[in-house]
Every structure is written in structure tokens, then in C-alpha cells.
Amino acid sequence: MKKNIIRTVTTIILATLAFTGCAKGNAQKTKNGLKVLTVGAVATPHAEILNFVKPELKKEGIELEVKVFDDSSQLNPALNDKQIDANYFQHKPYLDSVASEKGYKFAVAGNIHVEPIGFYSKKIKKISELKDGATIAIPNDASNEYRVLLLFQKQGLIKVKKGASSKNATINDIAENPKHLKIKEIDAYQIPRALNDIDGGVINTNIVLQSKLDPNSALFREDKDSPYANIIAVRKGDENRSDIKKLIKALQSEKVRNFIEKKYKGSVVPAF
């Protein structure tokens, strides 16, 4: 009899603890009466942009906590494991690739900015001066090569074969090259040094800044319509949460547009 009573009491206690734990796990964290929204990001420019909208979100009853990750490869696992509510560091082609590999169930809550690749030259001042048979350099990794091919296609310089993708694109995926451009695939970090010896090259924004080049000297570059816009990623279904929608509204505001344009001077472009 005593054993049965003890067993029953133990069961009740365990059930109560389990229920309490579930309740805590399902409840959104609050701080000073505000709902806490935790977003993981890399330091620049992502965390800087997030910190800029903190005051606006506070007016909406949201305490935005920006968690900076030194290792960007940990941001998607952290989102998947519910350590954070959203992350901000990647573009959709990268997200799609990782989600396919890891099985993540993520969604895009909104496009925020583009870190545009652009075409730079020390030989010509405008694209119409690019001669037939000109030599140009592009990054030699598949993801960037596909990005370059799309950029060139948008400028009318080439046509890309159907079926080309960011996973394995190369210059062999060029279907038409009316200017007979001689395209050299080299390490992305070597392109700025090669500009003296070639007619032009496509350079990533971070490398442009490291090389002390002026981002605004690009003859052409990606714009807000680039498929490589950096996004706010969330777990599937969370894109409909009111706090996530308020975050996107704040990030896609005119204030943020002005902040990005003034602070980054073309090296970061609003994608909304």
C-alpha cells in the first residue's frame, strides 16, 4: 500500500515538474516588461544594423538582443537548436544549400541588404569602352562564378546556359560571348593586384574594402534585386510571429535605408 502511495506521489511530482518545464520552455522570455527577441549575427555590418533598430523595437514592446557570433558556421545550428529566434548573416542561395545538406526547416523573413560584387578597372571608365577580346578576371569558386555570370548577363555581356547553378558553375556555362571576352578564373584576393595587367575584374565588396579601393568606382555592380541579398532567417512558421514582423518592418524602414547608405557608402546596399 505504502509503495503504491509513494509511486503515485512520485508520478504526480514528476508530471508537475515536466509541465512546469514545458510551460517555461514555451513562454517567451521577457525583460523589463518587454518581450525579448534574440537574433544571432556576425559583427559587420549585420550586428551594427540590428543595433541601430533597437530603440525602434523598444517602442513596439520588444527588447532586441543581438548575439554576435565570431564563427558564422554556428549561426544556423544555433537557430535550429532554438538558441536564437532568428539569424542575420547569409543570403538565400547559401541558406538553400545548407538547408538541403543539413535538413534545416528555415524560412526567409525578409531581405535586408546586399554586399555587392562589382566590376572594377584601371583601364576604362565605362563599360562601353570594354573592347572586343578584353581580358577580365573573376573569382575562381563556383558560388562566386555563378554570381558573376548572372551579373554579366544582366549587363548584356554574355548569356548563361540553362541549368547552370551556384553549386558547380564555371565559364563553360557561358552560352554566348559576343564580345569574345577572355575570362580568367583566379583567386578572389588576387584580382585587385591583377587590375594593372588586365582590362578589369569582378571583386567582392569585402576584398574591395581590404584593398583600399573605392566601392563607388565600380563600373557596374549588383543592386537591391540581387538574389544574394542578406536575409533574416527564421525557423519555418516563425516568419508569421508578430515580433519577427516588427523586426522586418524596422529593418526595412527609410531610417535604416539612410543609415546603410550613409555609413557604408556603397559597400553595403539596401535590398528593400
C-alpha positions in Angstrom: 0.0 0.0 0.0 2.8 2.4 1.0 4.7 1.5 -2.1 1.6 2.4 -4.2 1.2 5.7 -2.4 4.8 6.6 -2.8 4.7 5.6 -6.5 1.6 7.8 -7.1 3.1 10.8 -5.3 6.3 10.5 -7.3 4.4 10.3 -10.5 2.4 13.5 -9.6 5.7 15.4 -8.7 7.4 14.3 -12.0 4.4 15.3 -14.0 4.2 18.7 -12.3 7.9 19.3 -12.9 7.5 18.3 -16.6 4.5 20.6 -17.0 6.4 23.5 -15.4 9.4 22.9 -17.6 7.2 22.8 -20.7 5.5 26.0 -19.7 8.8 27.8 -19.2 10.1 26.4 -22.5 7.1 27.6 -24.4 6.9 31.0 -22.8 8.7 33.9 -24.5 11.4 35.5 -22.3 10.7 38.9 -21.0 12.9 41.7 -19.7 11.8 44.9 -18.0 8.2 44.1 -19.2 9.4 43.8 -22.8 9.3 40.6 -25.0 12.9 39.5 -25.7 13.8 38.7 -29.3 17.3 37.2 -29.8 18.9 37.5 -33.2 22.3 36.0 -34.0 24.6 37.8 -36.4 28.1 38.5 -37.5 29.6 41.7 -36.3 29.8 43.8 -39.5 27.5 45.1 -40.9 24.8 42.8 -39.6 25.1 43.4 -35.8 25.6 47.1 -36.5 22.3 47.4 -38.4 20.5 45.4 -35.8 21.7 47.6 -33.0 20.5 50.6 -34.9 16.9 49.4 -34.8 16.9 48.6 -31.1 15.3 51.9 -30.0 12.5 51.5 -32.6 11.7 48.0 -31.5 11.7 49.0 -27.8 8.8 51.4 -28.7 7.0 48.3 -30.0 7.5 46.4 -26.8 10.4 44.3 -27.9 13.8 44.0 -26.3 16.1 43.1 -29.2 19.2 41.1 -28.0 21.9 40.9 -30.6 24.1 37.9 -30.2 27.4 38.2 -32.2 29.0 35.0 -33.4 32.7 35.0 -34.3 32.1 31.8 -36.2 29.3 32.2 -38.7 29.1 28.5 -39.3 27.4 28.2 -35.9 24.6 30.6 -36.7 22.4 28.1 -38.5 22.9 25.3 -35.9 22.0 27.9 -33.2 18.8 28.8 -34.9 17.9 25.1 -35.5 18.5 24.3 -31.8 16.3 27.3 -30.7 19.2 29.1 -29.0 18.2 32.2 -31.0 15.0 33.3 -32.6 16.5 34.4 -36.0 19.8 34.9 -37.7 21.2 37.5 -40.0 24.4 36.8 -41.9 23.6 34.8 -45.1 22.0 35.0 -48.5 19.3 32.7 -49.7 21.4 30.6 -52.2 23.7 29.8 -49.2 20.7 29.1 -47.0 19.2 26.8 -49.6 22.5 24.9 -50.0 23.0 24.4 -46.2 19.3 23.6 -45.6 19.4 20.9 -48.3 22.5 19.4 -46.7 21.5 19.6 -43.1 17.8 19.2 -43.4 17.0 22.6 -41.7 13.4 23.8 -41.9 14.0 27.5 -42.2 12.2 30.4 -43.9 13.2 33.8 -45.2 11.5 36.6 -43.1 12.9 39.4 -45.2 15.7 40.8 -47.4 17.8 43.4 -45.8 21.0 44.3 -47.7 23.4 43.3 -50.4 27.1 43.3 -50.2 27.5 43.7 -53.9 30.2 42.3 -56.1 31.2 44.8 -58.8 33.3 45.2 -61.9 36.5 47.4 -61.5 39.0 48.6 -64.0 42.1 50.8 -64.2 42.0 50.8 -68.0 38.5 52.0 -68.8 36.0 54.4 -67.3 32.7 53.0 -68.6 31.5 49.6 -69.8 31.0 50.8 -73.4 34.8 51.2 -73.6 35.3 47.4 -73.0 36.9 46.2 -76.2 36.3 43.0 -78.1 38.6 40.3 -76.7 39.2 42.2 -73.5 40.8 40.2 -70.6 38.9 40.2 -67.4 39.3 38.3 -64.1 36.7 36.7 -62.0 36.8 34.7 -58.7 37.5 31.0 -59.2 35.0 29.4 -56.8 31.7 28.1 -58.1 29.4 30.2 -55.9 31.0 33.4 -56.9 31.4 32.3 -60.6 27.7 31.8 -60.9 27.1 35.2 -59.3 29.4 36.8 -61.8 27.8 35.1 -64.7 24.4 36.5 -63.6 25.9 39.9 -63.2 27.5 39.8 -66.7 24.3 38.5 -68.2 22.3 41.4 -66.7 24.7 43.8 -68.3 24.2 42.1 -71.7 27.8 40.9 -71.9 27.1 37.2 -72.1 24.3 34.7 -71.9 24.3 31.8 -69.4 23.4 28.2 -70.2 20.1 27.0 -68.8 20.7 24.6 -65.9 23.8 26.4 -64.6 23.8 26.7 -60.8 25.8 28.2 -57.9 26.9 24.6 -57.0 29.1 24.0 -60.0 29.1 27.0 -62.4 32.2 27.8 -64.4 33.0 29.8 -67.5 32.0 26.7 -69.5 28.4 27.6 -68.6 28.6 30.7 -70.9 26.3 30.1 -73.9 27.0 33.3 -75.8 30.0 35.6 -75.5 29.5 38.3 -78.3 32.5 40.4 -77.1 34.8 37.4 -77.1 35.8 38.2 -73.6 38.8 36.3 -72.3 37.8 35.4 -68.8 40.5 34.3 -66.3 39.4 32.4 -63.2 41.8 33.4 -60.3 41.7 33.6 -56.5 39.4 36.4 -55.5 42.0 38.0 -53.3 44.4 38.3 -56.2 42.1 40.2 -58.5 42.8 43.7 -57.1 46.6 43.2 -57.7 45.9 42.0 -61.2 44.0 45.1 -62.3 47.1 46.7 -63.7 47.6 43.9 -66.1 44.1 43.2 -67.3 41.1 45.2 -68.6 39.0 44.7 -65.5 37.9 42.3 -62.8 35.0 41.4 -60.6 35.7 41.9 -56.9 33.8 41.1 -53.7 33.0 44.1 -51.5 34.9 42.9 -48.5 38.0 42.5 -50.7 37.4 45.9 -52.3 37.5 47.5 -48.8 40.6 45.5 -47.7 42.4 46.6 -50.9 41.6 50.3 -50.2 39.6 50.5 -53.5 36.6 52.9 -53.6 33.4 50.8 -53.8 31.8 53.6 -55.8 34.5 53.3 -58.5 32.8 50.1 -59.8 31.7 50.4 -63.4 28.7 48.3 -62.6 27.7 46.1 -59.7 24.8 44.2 -58.1 21.8 46.1 -56.9 18.9 45.5 -54.5 17.4 42.9 -56.9 20.4 40.6 -56.4 19.4 37.1 -55.4 22.4 37.3 -53.0 20.6 39.7 -50.6 21.5 39.1 -47.0 18.3 37.9 -45.1 16.7 37.4 -41.8 16.3 33.7 -41.5 13.9 32.0 -39.0 12.5 28.6 -38.3 9.7 27.7 -40.7 6.4 29.2 -39.4 8.1 31.8 -37.2 8.1 34.3 -40.1 4.4 34.9 -39.1 5.3 35.8 -35.5 4.3 39.4 -34.6 7.7 40.2 -33.2 9.5 38.9 -36.3 7.2 41.0 -38.5 8.0 44.1 -36.4 11.7 43.3 -36.7 11.5 43.2 -40.5 9.4 46.4 -40.6 12.0 48.2 -38.6 14.9 46.8 -40.7 13.2 47.7 -44.0 12.4 51.3 -42.9 13.6 54.5 -44.5 15.7 55.2 -41.4 17.7 52.0 -42.0 18.0 52.8 -45.7 19.5 56.1 -44.9 21.7 54.6 -42.2 23.1 52.0 -44.6 23.7 54.4 -47.4 25.4 57.0 -45.1 27.5 54.6 -43.1 28.7 52.1 -45.7 28.9 54.4 -48.8 28.1 51.8 -51.4 29.9 48.8 -49.9 26.5 47.7 -48.5 23.3 48.4 -50.4 19.7 48.2 -49.1 17.8 45.3 -50.6 14.3 46.6 -50.0 
